[in-house]
Amino acid sequence: MIDRLAAALNYDQEALGLRHQRQQVLANNIANADTPNFKARDFDFGRELSRAMDNGGGEGGLALRTTAAGHIPARGRASAVGDLLYRVPAQPSLDGNTVDMDVERVRFADNAVRYQAALSLLNGRIQGLKSAMQSE
């Protein structure tokens, strides 16, 4: 029963994790808006989410290598984001910085709204599961 619940919520877990990672990348871009030669980065959320779900939705994780018989085998979560892409600026700056604050703010706000919407949907889904499990 628990494995079915985990599988049902796996998509939401991956989506929220990727939204969180994208928020960090966009915040890093904004924080380095005045850093010479800083290159703005981002990733395609849809492609990364479908890649994560195709790879088993984080169930596999990162295998740790054991080099001796006494080592305990363990698994950790792999980074969900494959490759960060460089953003091509509309108008390059003289110092080599490719951060466009208008673009970054819009994408940051859009990602934050989508993160909150995903949390609201997940909360509703969990409440529905809880009410289905409780006796009347």
KEMAR-545583 format. One record per residue: residue number from 1; residue in three letters; x, y, z of N, C-alpha, C in turn. Coordinates in Angstrom, 3 decimals. Example, Ala and Ser with C-alpha at 12.3 -4.5 7.8 and 13.67 -1.06 7.14 Angstrom:
BEGIN
+-----+------+----------+----------+----------+----------+----------+----------+----------+----------+----------+
! seq ! type !     n_xx !     n_yy !     n_zz !    ca_xx !    ca_yy !    ca_zz !     c_xx !     c_yy !     c_zz !
+-----+------+----------+----------+----------+----------+----------+----------+----------+----------+----------+
!   1 !  Ala !   13.190 !   -5.690 !    7.800 !   12.300 !   -4.500 !    7.800 !   13.200 !   -3.300 !    7.800 !
!   2 !  Ser !   12.850 !   -2.250 !    7.080 !   13.670 !   -1.060 !    7.140 !   12.900 !    0.030 !    7.870 !
+-----+------+----------+----------+----------+----------+----------+----------+----------+----------+----------+
This chain:
BEGIN
+-----+------+----------+----------+----------+----------+----------+----------+----------+----------+----------+
! seq ! type !     n_xx !     n_yy !     n_zz !    ca_xx !    ca_yy !    ca_zz !     c_xx !     c_yy !     c_zz !
+-----+------+----------+----------+----------+----------+----------+----------+----------+----------+----------+
!   1 !  Met !    0.818 !   -1.190 !    0.000 !    0.000 !    0.000 !    0.000 !    0.865 !    1.259 !    0.000 !
!   2 !  Ile !    1.907 !    1.256 !    0.831 !    2.788 !    2.417 !    0.918 !    3.522 !    2.631 !   -0.402 !
!   3 !  Asp !    3.911 !    1.543 !   -1.061 !    4.612 !    1.694 !   -2.336 !    3.714 !    2.302 !   -3.402 !
!   4 !  Arg !    2.418 !    2.037 !   -3.349 !    1.492 !    2.659 !   -4.298 !    1.354 !    4.153 !   -4.027 !
!   5 !  Leu !    1.317 !    4.515 !   -2.746 !    1.251 !    5.930 !   -2.399 !    2.516 !    6.655 !   -2.838 !
!   6 !  Ala !    3.651 !    6.023 !   -2.606 !    4.925 !    6.637 !   -3.009 !    4.984 !    6.804 !   -4.523 !
!   7 !  Ala !    4.524 !    5.794 !   -5.260 !    4.530 !    5.884 !   -6.721 !    3.571 !    6.962 !   -7.204 !
!   8 !  Ala !    2.430 !    7.113 !   -6.527 !    1.448 !    8.120 !   -6.933 !    1.968 !    9.534 !   -6.711 !
!   9 !  Leu !    2.781 !    9.707 !   -5.690 !    3.289 !   11.039 !   -5.362 !    4.679 !   11.305 !   -5.933 !
!  10 !  Asn !    5.247 !   10.330 !   -6.635 !    6.603 !   10.457 !   -7.165 !    6.708 !   11.585 !   -8.191 !
!  11 !  Tyr !    5.708 !   11.709 !   -9.063 !    5.727 !   12.765 !  -10.078 !    5.764 !   14.139 !   -9.415 !
!  12 !  Asp !    4.928 !   14.315 !   -8.404 !    4.884 !   15.596 !   -7.703 !    6.209 !   15.885 !   -7.000 !
!  13 !  Gln !    6.810 !   14.861 !   -6.439 !    8.099 !   15.024 !   -5.763 !    9.168 !   15.469 !   -6.752 !
!  14 !  Glu !    9.208 !   14.840 !   -7.908 !   10.195 !   15.209 !   -8.927 !    9.957 !   16.626 !   -9.438 !
!  15 !  Ala !    8.687 !   16.963 !   -9.679 !    8.365 !   18.297 !  -10.193 !    8.750 !   19.378 !   -9.190 !
!  16 !  Leu !    8.435 !   19.166 !   -7.921 !    8.797 !   20.161 !   -6.904 !   10.306 !   20.270 !   -6.742 !
!  17 !  Gly !   10.997 !   19.150 !   -6.801 !   12.456 !   19.174 !   -6.704 !   13.090 !   19.946 !   -7.853 !
!  18 !  Leu !   12.582 !   19.731 !   -9.055 !   13.108 !   20.456 !  -10.209 !   12.766 !   21.942 !  -10.154 !
!  19 !  Arg !   11.564 !   22.267 !   -9.688 !   11.205 !   23.684 !   -9.531 !   12.140 !   24.357 !   -8.530 !
!  20 !  His !   12.447 !   23.643 !   -7.447 !   13.359 !   24.184 !   -6.440 !   14.750 !   24.411 !   -7.032 !
!  21 !  Gln !   15.250 !   23.452 !   -7.792 !   16.568 !   23.596 !   -8.405 !   16.580 !   24.729 !   -9.418 !
!  22 !  Arg !   15.490 !   24.881 !  -10.170 !   15.442 !   25.977 !  -11.141 !   15.411 !   27.320 !  -10.428 !
!  23 !  Gln !   14.712 !   27.388 !   -9.302 !   14.671 !   28.635 !   -8.536 !   16.077 !   29.000 !   -8.069 !
!  24 !  Gln !   16.854 !   28.011 !   -7.659 !   18.233 !   28.271 !   -7.237 !   19.088 !   28.772 !   -8.387 !
!  25 !  Val !   18.926 !   28.178 !   -9.563 !   19.704 !   28.606 !  -10.730 !   19.349 !   30.040 !  -11.108 !
!  26 !  Leu !   18.056 !   30.355 !  -11.119 !   17.630 !   31.710 !  -11.471 !   18.065 !   32.722 !  -10.415 !
!  27 !  Ala !   18.008 !   32.352 !   -9.151 !   18.477 !   33.243 !   -8.084 !   19.972 !   33.494 !   -8.216 !
!  28 !  Asn !   20.717 !   32.476 !   -8.613 !   22.153 !   32.635 !   -8.832 !   22.417 !   33.609 !   -9.978 !
!  29 !  Asn !   21.611 !   33.520 !  -11.025 !   21.754 !   34.467 !  -12.135 !   21.518 !   35.898 !  -11.667 !
!  30 !  Ile !   20.458 !   36.096 !  -10.882 !   20.126 !   37.432 !  -10.399 !   21.219 !   37.948 !   -9.465 !
!  31 !  Ala !   21.732 !   37.077 !   -8.617 !   22.769 !   37.487 !   -7.671 !   24.058 !   37.903 !   -8.378 !
!  32 !  Asn !   24.305 !   37.356 !   -9.550 !   25.532 !   37.664 !  -10.286 !   25.300 !   38.609 !  -11.457 !
!  33 !  Ala !   24.271 !   39.426 !  -11.363 !   23.947 !   40.344 !  -12.461 !   25.053 !   41.360 !  -12.713 !
!  34 !  Asp !   25.838 !   41.693 !  -11.712 !   26.902 !   42.687 !  -11.871 !   28.300 !   42.068 !  -11.913 !
!  35 !  Thr !   28.384 !   40.755 !  -11.979 !   29.673 !   40.075 !  -12.011 !   30.194 !   40.036 !  -13.447 !
!  36 !  Pro !   31.379 !   40.597 !  -13.686 !   31.928 !   40.572 !  -15.052 !   32.137 !   39.141 !  -15.545 !
!  37 !  Asn !   31.823 !   38.911 !  -16.797 !   31.989 !   37.634 !  -17.494 !   31.125 !   36.509 !  -16.942 !
!  38 !  Phe !   30.104 !   36.823 !  -16.135 !   29.195 !   35.784 !  -15.658 !   28.225 !   35.430 !  -16.780 !
!  39 !  Lys !   28.019 !   34.153 !  -16.978 !   27.122 !   33.663 !  -18.019 !   25.849 !   33.130 !  -17.367 !
!  40 !  Ala !   24.694 !   33.670 !  -17.758 !   23.408 !   33.244 !  -17.216 !   23.123 !   31.806 !  -17.637 !
!  41 !  Arg !   22.575 !   31.023 !  -16.699 !   22.298 !   29.615 !  -16.948 !   20.826 !   29.333 !  -16.670 !
!  42 !  Asp !   20.327 !   28.270 !  -17.243 !   18.962 !   27.823 !  -17.016 !   18.854 !   26.396 !  -17.549 !
!  43 !  Phe !   17.710 !   25.760 !  -17.327 !   17.468 !   24.452 !  -17.922 !   16.010 !   24.356 !  -18.348 !
!  44 !  Asp !   15.754 !   23.444 !  -19.269 !   14.408 !   23.224 !  -19.782 !   13.673 !   22.324 !  -18.800 !
!  45 !  Phe !   12.703 !   22.907 !  -18.082 !   12.011 !   22.179 !  -17.020 !   11.278 !   20.950 !  -17.556 !
!  46 !  Gly !   10.554 !   21.108 !  -18.656 !    9.778 !   19.999 !  -19.212 !   10.649 !   18.826 !  -19.623 !
!  47 !  Arg !   11.758 !   19.125 !  -20.266 !   12.660 !   18.059 !  -20.703 !   13.300 !   17.353 !  -19.510 !
!  48 !  Glu !   13.691 !   18.116 !  -18.506 !   14.312 !   17.512 !  -17.327 !   13.316 !   16.677 !  -16.532 !
!  49 !  Leu !   12.058 !   17.118 !  -16.465 !   11.052 !   16.343 !  -15.747 !   10.765 !   15.039 !  -16.469 !
!  50 !  Ser !   10.624 !   15.089 !  -17.782 !   10.382 !   13.843 !  -18.517 !   11.601 !   12.924 !  -18.454 !
!  51 !  Arg !   12.804 !   13.487 !  -18.439 !   14.008 !   12.659 !  -18.298 !   14.038 !   11.991 !  -16.932 !
!  52 !  Ala !   13.686 !   12.739 !  -15.886 !   13.684 !   12.174 !  -14.536 !   12.638 !   11.074 !  -14.406 !
!  53 !  Met !   11.482 !   11.258 !  -15.013 !   10.433 !   10.239 !  -14.927 !   10.780 !    9.022 !  -15.776 !
!  54 !  Asp !   11.447 !    9.218 !  -16.906 !   11.872 !    8.093 !  -17.736 !   12.941 !    7.266 !  -17.042 !
!  55 !  Asn !   13.739 !    7.902 !  -16.206 !   14.795 !    7.201 !  -15.470 !   14.284 !    6.570 !  -14.189 !
!  56 !  Gly !   13.003 !    6.414 !  -14.054 !   12.457 !    5.778 !  -12.865 !   12.039 !    6.753 !  -11.798 !
!  57 !  Gly !   12.061 !    8.032 !  -12.077 !   11.584 !    9.019 !  -11.129 !   12.378 !    9.099 !   -9.860 !
!  58 !  Gly !   13.696 !    8.977 !   -9.948 !   14.530 !    9.124 !   -8.767 !   14.623 !    7.879 !   -7.913 !
!  59 !  Glu !   14.001 !    6.763 !   -8.372 !   14.071 !    5.545 !   -7.581 !   15.466 !    4.936 !   -7.633 !
!  60 !  Gly !   16.146 !    5.099 !   -8.766 !   17.455 !    4.499 !   -8.921 !   18.492 !    5.171 !   -8.064 !
!  61 !  Gly !   18.688 !    6.428 !   -8.264 !   19.648 !    7.173 !   -7.477 !   21.059 !    6.953 !   -7.949 !
!  62 !  Leu !   21.973 !    7.370 !   -7.151 !   23.386 !    7.305 !   -7.450 !   24.008 !    6.163 !   -6.663 !
!  63 !  Ala !   24.613 !    5.205 !   -7.356 !   25.217 !    4.068 !   -6.683 !   26.607 !    4.434 !   -6.188 !
!  64 !  Leu !   26.908 !    4.062 !   -4.966 !   28.231 !    4.293 !   -4.402 !   29.081 !    3.053 !   -4.614 !
!  65 !  Arg !   30.318 !    3.254 !   -4.987 !   31.207 !    2.135 !   -5.256 !   31.822 !    1.633 !   -3.958 !
!  66 !  Thr !   31.815 !    0.337 !   -3.786 !   32.469 !   -0.260 !   -2.623 !   33.794 !   -0.851 !   -3.093 !
!  67 !  Thr !   34.845 !   -0.564 !   -2.342 !   36.177 !   -1.032 !   -2.732 !   36.703 !   -2.137 !   -1.837 !
!  68 !  Ala !   35.977 !   -2.464 !   -0.793 !   36.383 !   -3.546 !    0.107 !   35.141 !   -4.327 !    0.529 !
!  69 !  Ala !   35.355 !   -5.572 !    0.924 !   34.237 !   -6.437 !    1.287 !   33.477 !   -5.916 !    2.499 !
!  70 !  Gly !   34.124 !   -5.163 !    3.374 !   33.479 !   -4.660 !    4.571 !   32.642 !   -3.411 !    4.364 !
!  71 !  His !   32.709 !   -2.815 !    3.178 !   31.934 !   -1.599 !    2.914 !   30.444 !   -1.914 !    2.812 !
!  72 !  Ile !   29.653 !   -1.007 !    3.282 !   28.202 !   -1.164 !    3.216 !   27.717 !   -0.524 !    1.918 !
!  73 !  Pro !   26.988 !   -1.287 !    1.084 !   26.474 !   -0.683 !   -0.148 !   25.396 !    0.339 !    0.186 !
!  74 !  Ala !   25.419 !    1.455 !   -0.522 !   24.454 !    2.518 !   -0.269 !   24.044 !    3.158 !   -1.581 !
!  75 !  Arg !   22.929 !    3.847 !   -1.536 !   22.436 !    4.575 !   -2.696 !   22.059 !    5.969 !   -2.250 !
!  76 !  Gly !   22.362 !    6.939 !   -3.099 !   21.996 !    8.325 !   -2.836 !   21.260 !    8.880 !   -4.035 !
!  77 !  Arg !   20.604 !    9.987 !   -3.851 !   19.882 !   10.613 !   -4.958 !   20.856 !   11.306 !   -5.902 !
!  78 !  Ala !   20.671 !   11.055 !   -7.171 !   21.473 !   11.742 !   -8.182 !   20.882 !   13.130 !   -8.418 !
!  79 !  Ser !   21.698 !   14.017 !   -8.902 !   21.204 !   15.352 !   -9.244 !   20.175 !   15.231 !  -10.355 !
!  80 !  Ala !   19.025 !   15.861 !  -10.183 !   17.944 !   15.723 !  -11.151 !   18.244 !   16.452 !  -12.456 !
!  81 !  Val !   18.985 !   17.518 !  -12.392 !   19.245 !   18.324 !  -13.584 !   20.457 !   17.768 !  -14.313 !
!  82 !  Gly !   20.264 !   17.484 !  -15.607 !   21.363 !   16.965 !  -16.407 !   22.375 !   18.037 !  -16.738 !
!  83 !  Asp !   22.050 !   18.869 !  -17.691 !   22.972 !   19.914 !  -18.135 !   22.314 !   21.278 !  -18.000 !
!  84 !  Leu !   23.045 !   22.198 !  -17.384 !   22.595 !   23.588 !  -17.366 !   22.992 !   24.217 !  -18.694 !
!  85 !  Leu !   22.073 !   24.945 !  -19.268 !   22.313 !   25.576 !  -20.557 !   22.671 !   27.038 !  -20.347 !
!  86 !  Tyr !   23.468 !   27.578 !  -21.252 !   23.792 !   29.001 !  -21.221 !   22.714 !   29.769 !  -21.957 !
!  87 !  Arg !   22.330 !   30.902 !  -21.401 !   21.317 !   31.734 !  -22.032 !   21.995 !   32.675 !  -23.021 !
!  88 !  Val !   21.419 !   32.799 !  -24.216 !   21.933 !   33.710 !  -25.230 !   21.308 !   35.084 !  -24.970 !
!  89 !  Pro !   22.140 !   36.097 !  -24.736 !   21.584 !   37.416 !  -24.406 !   21.013 !   38.116 !  -25.634 !
!  90 !  Ala !   19.984 !   38.928 !  -25.403 !   19.407 !   39.728 !  -26.489 !   20.367 !   40.847 !  -26.875 !
!  91 !  Gln !   21.035 !   41.400 !  -25.858 !   22.013 !   42.449 !  -26.104 !   23.179 !   42.236 !  -25.145 !
!  92 !  Pro !   24.317 !   41.768 !  -25.637 !   25.448 !   41.498 !  -24.745 !   25.998 !   42.779 !  -24.122 !
!  93 !  Ser !   26.513 !   42.638 !  -22.920 !   27.086 !   43.791 !  -22.227 !   28.585 !   43.880 !  -22.512 !
!  94 !  Leu !   29.160 !   45.012 !  -22.201 !   30.582 !   45.227 !  -22.462 !   31.475 !   44.393 !  -21.554 !
!  95 !  Asp !   30.988 !   44.074 !  -20.338 !   31.823 !   43.308 !  -19.404 !   31.677 !   41.798 !  -19.578 !
!  96 !  Gly !   30.908 !   41.342 !  -20.564 !   30.778 !   39.910 !  -20.835 !   29.687 !   39.224 !  -20.031 !
!  97 !  Asn !   28.957 !   39.959 !  -19.210 !   27.877 !   39.386 !  -18.414 !   26.651 !   39.214 !  -19.302 !
!  98 !  Thr !   26.020 !   38.029 !  -19.238 !   24.858 !   37.757 !  -20.099 !   23.537 !   37.765 !  -19.330 !
!  99 !  Val !   23.524 !   38.270 !  -18.097 !   22.297 !   38.311 !  -17.296 !   21.455 !   39.505 !  -17.730 !
! 100 !  Asp !   20.235 !   39.238 !  -18.153 !   19.253 !   40.277 !  -18.463 !   18.260 !   40.270 !  -17.302 !
! 101 !  Met !   18.296 !   41.296 !  -16.460 !   17.501 !   41.305 !  -15.230 !   16.006 !   41.203 !  -15.504 !
! 102 !  Asp !   15.517 !   41.794 !  -16.576 !   14.091 !   41.695 !  -16.882 !   13.696 !   40.244 !  -17.151 !
! 103 !  Val !   14.493 !   39.554 !  -17.947 !   14.222 !   38.149 !  -18.261 !   14.322 !   37.301 !  -16.993 !
! 104 !  Glu !   15.345 !   37.542 !  -16.197 !   15.544 !   36.738 !  -14.982 !   14.408 !   36.939 !  -13.983 !
! 105 !  Arg !   13.971 !   38.175 !  -13.803 !   12.875 !   38.439 !  -12.861 !   11.582 !   37.776 !  -13.308 !
! 106 !  Val !   11.304 !   37.843 !  -14.603 !   10.080 !   37.222 !  -15.122 !   10.138 !   35.711 !  -14.934 !
! 107 !  Arg !   11.239 !   35.102 !  -15.265 !   11.365 !   33.649 !  -15.124 !   11.371 !   33.223 !  -13.663 !
! 108 !  Phe !   11.974 !   34.034 !  -12.801 !   11.982 !   33.746 !  -11.370 !   10.557 !   33.791 !  -10.819 !
! 109 !  Ala !    9.807 !   34.838 !  -11.160 !    8.430 !   34.972 !  -10.682 !    7.543 !   33.865 !  -11.251 !
! 110 !  Asp !    7.703 !   33.552 !  -12.542 !    6.929 !   32.486 !  -13.165 !    7.195 !   31.153 !  -12.486 !
! 111 !  Asn !    8.449 !   30.860 !  -12.213 !    8.802 !   29.604 !  -11.560 !    8.244 !   29.560 !  -10.138 !
! 112 !  Ala !    8.280 !   30.692 !   -9.428 !    7.744 !   30.740 !   -8.068 !    6.235 !   30.492 !   -8.060 !
! 113 !  Val !    5.519 !   31.075 !   -9.009 !    4.070 !   30.865 !   -9.097 !    3.769 !   29.409 !   -9.428 !
! 114 !  Arg !    4.518 !   28.838 !  -10.339 !    4.307 !   27.426 !  -10.695 !    4.656 !   26.498 !   -9.532 !
! 115 !  Tyr !    5.653 !   26.844 !   -8.750 !    6.013 !   26.065 !   -7.561 !    4.861 !   26.093 !   -6.559 !
! 116 !  Gln !    4.301 !   27.279 !   -6.302 !    3.182 !   27.403 !   -5.374 !    1.953 !   26.646 !   -5.887 !
! 117 !  Ala !    1.700 !   26.706 !   -7.194 !    0.570 !   25.972 !   -7.767 !    0.765 !   24.466 !   -7.604 !
! 118 !  Ala !    1.984 !   23.995 !   -7.830 !    2.266 !   22.569 !   -7.659 !    2.080 !   22.156 !   -6.202 !
! 119 !  Leu !    2.499 !   23.014 !   -5.268 !    2.291 !   22.713 !   -3.851 !    0.805 !   22.654 !   -3.507 !
! 120 !  Ser !    0.022 !   23.568 !   -4.041 !   -1.423 !   23.571 !   -3.784 !   -2.085 !   22.313 !   -4.349 !
! 121 !  Leu !   -1.700 !   21.925 !   -5.554 !   -2.251 !   20.705 !   -6.145 !   -1.862 !   19.474 !   -5.338 !
! 122 !  Leu !   -0.616 !   19.425 !   -4.913 !   -0.160 !   18.296 !   -4.106 !   -0.887 !   18.255 !   -2.770 !
! 123 !  Asn !   -1.088 !   19.391 !   -2.161 !   -1.813 !   19.449 !   -0.901 !   -3.242 !   18.933 !   -1.069 !
! 124 !  Gly !   -3.901 !   19.340 !   -2.147 !   -5.246 !   18.846 !   -2.417 !   -5.270 !   17.349 !   -2.655 !
! 125 !  Arg !   -4.266 !   16.857 !   -3.341 !   -4.181 !   15.420 !   -3.603 !   -3.973 !   14.641 !   -2.314 !
! 126 !  Ile !   -3.120 !   15.143 !   -1.435 !   -2.872 !   14.470 !   -0.154 !   -4.125 !   14.514 !    0.712 !
! 127 !  Gln !   -4.814 !   15.652 !    0.722 !   -6.063 !   15.749 !    1.495 !   -7.097 !   14.767 !    0.979 !
! 128 !  Gly !   -7.168 !   14.600 !   -0.341 !   -8.086 !   13.618 !   -0.937 !   -7.737 !   12.197 !   -0.535 !
! 129 !  Leu !   -6.454 !   11.885 !   -0.529 !   -6.013 !   10.547 !   -0.098 !   -6.314 !   10.320 !    1.375 !
! 130 !  Lys !   -6.091 !   11.351 !    2.195 !   -6.378 !   11.225 !    3.627 !   -7.860 !   10.999 !    3.883 !
! 131 !  Ser !   -8.709 !   11.737 !    3.177 !  -10.146 !   11.568 !    3.397 !  -10.635 !   10.219 !    2.878 !
! 132 !  Ala !   -9.998 !    9.680 !    1.857 !  -10.374 !    8.359 !    1.348 !   -9.972 !    7.254 !    2.319 !
! 133 !  Met !   -8.933 !    7.479 !    3.088 !   -8.447 !    6.453 !    4.032 !   -9.168 !    6.495 !    5.367 !
! 134 !  Gln !   -9.762 !    7.629 !    5.708 !  -10.422 !    7.756 !    6.998 !  -11.836 !    7.194 !    6.921 !
! 135 !  Ser !  -12.224 !    6.556 !    8.012 !  -13.600 !    6.052 !    8.066 !  -14.538 !    7.163 !    8.478 !
! 136 !  Glu !  -15.767 !    7.071 !    8.055 !  -16.732 !    8.144 !    8.365 !  -17.454 !    7.885 !    9.645 !
+-----+------+----------+----------+----------+----------+----------+----------+----------+----------+----------+
